[in-house]
């Protein structure tokens, strides 16, 4: 690799580079990329549980020909009290050059990037960001509305509904989609979706799901993150106000799509029939599994860009992802 690069967040990412990565991922979604990472060793270092992100990063790295080492908190010296930075530097000393890191600590990815020589990709840090999830959500939404030529999302409304306050996905989705011109609206109970959050992220906030739903071209339902301190009075009360039920979904506008980053709590924030809908029976199509599928393509694109590898037709280094310092 010619220069170590990182992907730590989407907030502040130049729009032209955002479009370039999405364009490469859009191609990778339909055509398998070449194995340009042969000889590269990558470590997935997940100190929080994960199914989709961890598996798709592993598959993406394997598609590109990289060697993959999987490391979790329970199987590492972290469980003996070793610091996160020392753990990563130890793995780097063994010859690993790329680190895909998920932790419960906001800012941990940036801390690691400042301490190692290799490239760091943030796979979720606390309530901060989840940049590759934001990219794949944006790609799924753009493909559904045939906006992949330039990824101009202006004129479209994207609703993010539920526990926005605890969601790193919401933060990355807002950053990506507003940069591309979409109107993004956060919706939920005030405790989960305070007006101050919208002010900080640069988007709208509402607690009126019924009024927002007919305006939305895409609805991203979020899980209530009880493990991060979220609280609800009762499941019934939450469903009454903020679940995407079959009745609510049947009233969505023509062409609208349903999304969820997973894992889903069926029967709480979303009904099973809505989550599984193919667009028939009066319900909008669900992109839940398409989001999962596109996650592999997004992560192959990010790996190539972070490692400054050609193969996507993106031209000179100026068109690749910026260095950590410029983020």
C-alpha positions as CSV (number, residue, x, y, z in Angstrom):
1,X,0.0,0.0,0.0
2,X,1.3,3.4,-1.0
3,X,-0.1,5.4,2.0
4,X,-2.1,4.4,5.0
5,X,-5.6,5.7,5.0
6,X,-8.6,5.4,7.2
7,X,-12.4,5.5,7.1
8,X,-13.4,6.7,10.6
9,X,-16.6,8.7,9.9
10,X,-18.9,10.0,7.2
11,X,-19.5,13.4,8.8
12,X,-17.2,15.8,6.9
13,X,-16.4,13.4,4.1
14,X,-16.1,15.4,0.8
15,X,-19.1,14.7,-1.3
16,X,-17.1,13.9,-4.4
17,X,-15.3,11.1,-2.5
18,X,-18.6,9.9,-1.1
19,X,-20.0,9.6,-4.6
20,X,-16.8,7.8,-5.8
21,X,-17.1,5.1,-3.2
22,X,-20.8,4.6,-3.8
23,X,-20.1,4.4,-7.5
24,X,-17.5,1.7,-7.0
25,X,-19.8,-0.2,-4.6
26,X,-22.6,0.0,-7.1
27,X,-20.5,-1.7,-9.6
28,X,-19.2,-4.3,-7.1
29,X,-22.8,-5.1,-6.3
30,X,-23.3,-6.6,-9.8
31,X,-19.8,-7.7,-10.8
32,X,-17.3,-9.4,-8.5
33,X,-14.2,-7.3,-8.0
34,X,-10.7,-8.6,-8.9
35,X,-8.6,-10.1,-6.0
36,X,-6.4,-7.0,-5.7
37,X,-5.7,-7.6,-2.0
38,X,-3.5,-10.7,-2.3
39,X,-0.7,-10.4,0.2
40,X,-2.6,-8.1,2.5
41,X,-3.5,-9.3,6.0
42,X,-6.7,-7.8,7.5
43,X,-7.9,-8.2,11.1
44,X,-11.6,-7.9,12.1
45,X,-11.4,-6.8,15.7
46,X,-14.9,-6.8,17.1
47,X,-15.2,-6.0,20.8
48,X,-19.0,-5.8,20.4
49,X,-21.3,-8.5,19.0
50,X,-22.0,-8.4,15.3
51,X,-23.4,-10.7,12.6
52,X,-23.9,-8.6,9.4
53,X,-20.9,-6.2,9.6
54,X,-18.3,-8.7,10.7
55,X,-19.4,-11.4,8.2
56,X,-19.6,-9.0,5.3
57,X,-16.2,-7.5,6.0
58,X,-14.7,-11.0,6.1
59,X,-16.5,-12.0,2.8
60,X,-15.4,-8.7,1.2
61,X,-11.8,-9.2,2.2
62,X,-11.8,-12.8,0.9
63,X,-13.3,-11.7,-2.4
64,X,-10.4,-9.3,-2.8
65,X,-7.9,-12.1,-1.9
66,X,-6.8,-10.8,1.5
67,X,-5.9,-13.0,4.5
68,X,-8.3,-12.5,7.4
69,X,-7.8,-12.8,11.1
70,X,-10.9,-12.7,13.3
71,X,-10.4,-11.4,16.9
72,X,-13.0,-10.7,19.5
73,X,-12.8,-9.3,23.0
74,X,-13.5,-12.6,24.8
75,X,-10.8,-14.4,22.8
76,X,-8.1,-11.7,23.2
77,X,-5.9,-10.3,25.9
78,X,-8.4,-7.5,26.2
79,X,-10.2,-9.8,28.6
80,X,-7.1,-9.8,30.8
81,X,-7.0,-6.0,31.0
82,X,-4.8,-5.1,28.0
83,X,-5.6,-1.7,26.5
84,X,-7.3,-1.5,23.1
85,X,-4.3,0.3,21.5
86,X,-1.9,-2.3,22.9
87,X,-4.0,-5.1,21.5
88,X,-4.1,-3.5,18.0
89,X,-0.4,-2.7,18.0
90,X,0.4,-6.3,19.0
91,X,-1.6,-7.6,16.0
92,X,0.1,-5.1,13.8
93,X,3.5,-6.3,14.9
94,X,2.5,-9.7,13.5
95,X,2.2,-8.2,10.0
96,X,-1.4,-7.1,9.8
97,X,-1.9,-4.0,7.8
98,X,-5.7,-3.3,7.9
99,X,-7.8,-3.1,11.1
100,X,-11.6,-3.3,11.0
101,X,-12.6,-2.3,14.5
102,X,-15.9,-2.3,16.4
103,X,-16.0,-1.1,20.0
104,X,-18.4,0.4,22.6
105,X,-16.1,3.4,23.0
106,X,-17.0,6.5,21.0
107,X,-13.8,7.8,19.3
108,X,-11.9,4.5,19.7
109,X,-11.3,4.1,15.9
110,X,-9.7,7.6,15.8
111,X,-7.5,6.7,18.8
112,X,-6.3,3.5,17.1
113,X,-5.7,5.3,13.8
114,X,-3.4,7.7,15.6
115,X,-1.4,4.9,17.1
116,X,-0.8,2.4,14.3
117,X,0.9,2.5,10.9
118,X,-1.7,0.5,9.1
119,X,-5.2,1.4,7.9
120,X,-8.2,1.6,10.3
121,X,-11.8,1.2,9.2
122,X,-14.5,2.1,11.8
123,X,-17.1,-0.7,12.0
124,X,-19.0,1.1,14.8
125,X,-17.7,3.1,17.8
126,X,-20.2,3.5,20.6
127,X,-22.9,6.0,19.7
128,X,-20.6,7.9,17.3
129,X,-20.7,6.5,13.8
130,X,-21.0,3.4,11.6
131,X,-19.7,4.7,8.3
132,X,-20.0,1.6,6.2
133,X,-23.6,1.0,7.3
134,X,-24.3,4.6,6.3
135,X,-22.8,3.9,2.9
136,X,-24.8,0.7,2.3
137,X,-28.0,2.3,3.4
138,X,-27.4,5.2,1.0
139,X,-26.6,2.8,-1.8
140,X,-29.7,0.7,-1.2
141,X,-31.9,3.9,-1.1
142,X,-30.3,5.3,-4.2
143,X,-30.7,2.1,-6.2
144,X,-34.3,1.7,-5.2
145,X,-35.0,5.2,-6.6
146,X,-32.7,4.9,-9.6
147,X,-30.4,7.7,-8.4
148,X,-27.1,5.9,-9.0
149,X,-26.0,8.2,-11.8
150,X,-24.3,10.8,-9.7
151,X,-26.1,9.8,-6.5
152,X,-28.2,13.0,-6.4
153,X,-30.8,12.4,-3.8
154,X,-32.4,15.8,-3.9
155,X,-36.2,15.8,-3.8
156,X,-36.3,12.6,-1.7
157,X,-37.3,12.4,1.9
158,X,-35.7,9.7,4.1
159,X,-37.2,9.1,7.6
160,X,-35.2,7.5,10.4
161,X,-37.6,6.2,13.0
162,X,-37.1,5.0,16.6
163,X,-34.2,5.2,19.0
164,X,-32.2,7.8,17.1
165,X,-30.4,9.1,20.2
166,X,-28.5,5.8,20.8
167,X,-28.0,5.0,17.1
168,X,-24.6,5.4,15.4
169,X,-26.4,4.2,12.2
170,X,-28.7,7.2,12.3
171,X,-25.7,9.6,12.5
172,X,-23.9,8.0,9.5
173,X,-27.1,7.9,7.5
174,X,-27.8,11.6,8.1
175,X,-24.2,12.5,7.2
176,X,-24.3,10.6,3.9
177,X,-27.8,11.4,2.7
178,X,-27.9,15.1,3.6
179,X,-24.5,15.5,1.8
180,X,-26.2,14.0,-1.3
181,X,-29.2,16.4,-1.1
182,X,-31.8,14.3,0.6
183,X,-34.2,15.6,3.2
184,X,-33.6,13.5,6.3
185,X,-36.1,13.5,9.2
186,X,-35.5,11.8,12.5
187,X,-38.6,10.6,14.3
188,X,-39.3,9.1,17.7
189,X,-40.3,9.8,21.3
190,X,-38.6,13.0,22.5
191,X,-36.3,11.0,24.9
192,X,-35.0,9.0,21.9
193,X,-35.2,11.8,19.4
194,X,-34.5,15.2,21.0
195,X,-34.6,18.4,18.9
196,X,-31.0,19.0,20.0
197,X,-29.9,15.9,18.0
198,X,-31.3,17.2,14.8
199,X,-29.6,20.6,15.4
200,X,-26.3,18.8,16.0
201,X,-26.6,16.6,12.9
202,X,-28.2,19.2,10.6
203,X,-31.5,17.5,9.9
204,X,-35.2,17.8,10.9
205,X,-36.7,16.1,14.0
206,X,-40.4,15.2,14.7
207,X,-42.3,13.1,17.1
208,X,-45.3,12.8,14.8
209,X,-44.8,9.5,12.9
210,X,-48.3,9.6,11.4
211,X,-47.7,13.0,9.7
212,X,-44.2,12.1,8.5
213,X,-45.0,8.7,7.0
214,X,-46.9,9.8,3.9
215,X,-44.1,12.1,3.0
216,X,-41.3,9.6,3.2
217,X,-39.7,7.9,0.1
218,X,-37.8,5.6,2.5
219,X,-38.3,4.7,6.1
220,X,-35.4,3.3,8.1
221,X,-36.7,1.6,11.3
222,X,-34.3,1.4,14.2
223,X,-34.1,-1.1,17.1
224,X,-34.6,0.2,20.6
225,X,-31.1,-0.1,22.0
226,X,-31.8,-1.3,25.6
227,X,-28.1,-2.2,26.0
228,X,-27.2,1.5,25.6
229,X,-29.7,2.7,28.2
230,X,-32.8,3.2,26.1
231,X,-36.0,2.9,28.0
232,X,-39.7,2.6,27.0
233,X,-42.8,2.7,29.2
234,X,-44.2,-0.4,27.6
235,X,-43.9,-2.4,24.3
236,X,-47.6,-1.6,23.6
237,X,-47.2,2.1,24.0
238,X,-44.1,2.2,21.9
239,X,-45.8,0.2,19.1
240,X,-48.8,2.5,19.2
241,X,-46.7,5.5,18.5
242,X,-43.7,4.3,16.5
243,X,-43.9,0.8,15.1
244,X,-44.1,0.3,11.3
245,X,-47.2,-1.9,11.4
246,X,-49.0,-3.3,8.4
247,X,-51.7,-0.7,8.7
248,X,-49.2,2.1,8.7
249,X,-47.1,0.6,5.9
250,X,-50.1,0.2,3.7
251,X,-50.5,4.0,3.7
252,X,-47.0,4.9,2.6
253,X,-46.6,6.8,-0.7
254,X,-46.2,5.0,-4.0
255,X,-42.5,4.1,-4.6
256,X,-41.5,4.3,-1.0
257,X,-39.3,1.6,0.5
258,X,-38.9,0.1,4.0
259,X,-35.4,-0.4,5.5
260,X,-33.8,-1.6,8.7
261,X,-30.1,-2.0,9.6
262,X,-30.7,-5.0,11.8
263,X,-31.0,-6.8,14.0
264,X,-34.7,-6.4,14.1
265,X,-37.1,-6.8,17.0
266,X,-40.1,-8.1,15.0
267,X,-43.3,-7.1,16.7
268,X,-41.8,-4.1,18.5
269,X,-40.5,-1.5,15.9
270,X,-41.6,-3.4,12.8
271,X,-44.2,-6.1,11.9
272,X,-42.9,-9.2,10.3
273,X,-45.1,-8.9,7.2
274,X,-43.6,-5.4,6.6
275,X,-40.0,-6.5,7.1
276,X,-40.5,-9.4,4.6
277,X,-42.6,-7.6,2.0
278,X,-41.8,-8.0,-1.7
279,X,-44.0,-5.1,-2.6
280,X,-47.2,-7.0,-3.2
281,X,-50.3,-7.3,-1.0
282,X,-50.6,-3.5,-0.6
283,X,-47.3,-3.1,1.3
284,X,-44.2,-1.3,0.2
285,X,-41.1,-3.4,-0.7
286,X,-38.6,-4.1,2.1
287,X,-34.9,-3.6,1.4
288,X,-33.8,-5.3,4.5
289,X,-32.0,-8.2,2.8
290,X,-30.9,-6.0,0.0
291,X,-29.1,-3.8,2.6
292,X,-27.3,-7.0,3.8
293,X,-26.3,-8.0,0.3
294,X,-25.0,-4.5,-0.6
295,X,-23.0,-4.5,2.6
296,X,-20.4,-6.8,1.0
297,X,-20.1,-4.6,-2.1
298,X,-19.7,-1.4,0.0
299,X,-17.0,-3.0,2.1
300,X,-15.0,-4.3,-1.0
301,X,-15.2,-0.7,-2.3
302,X,-14.1,0.8,1.0
303,X,-11.2,-1.6,1.3
304,X,-9.9,-0.8,-2.1
305,X,-10.2,2.9,-1.5
306,X,-8.7,2.9,1.9
307,X,-5.7,1.0,0.5
308,X,-5.4,3.3,-2.4
309,X,-5.8,0.5,-4.9
310,X,-7.0,1.0,-8.4
311,X,-9.4,-1.3,-10.1
312,X,-12.5,0.8,-9.8
313,X,-11.6,3.2,-12.5
314,X,-11.5,6.1,-10.1
315,X,-8.3,7.7,-11.5
316,X,-5.7,9.5,-9.4
317,X,-5.2,9.5,-5.7
318,X,-7.1,12.7,-5.3
319,X,-10.3,10.9,-6.1
320,X,-9.8,8.3,-3.4
321,X,-10.8,8.4,0.3
322,X,-9.0,11.1,2.2
323,X,-6.4,10.4,4.8
324,X,-7.3,10.4,8.4
325,X,-5.9,13.8,8.9
326,X,-8.3,15.3,6.4
327,X,-11.2,13.7,8.1
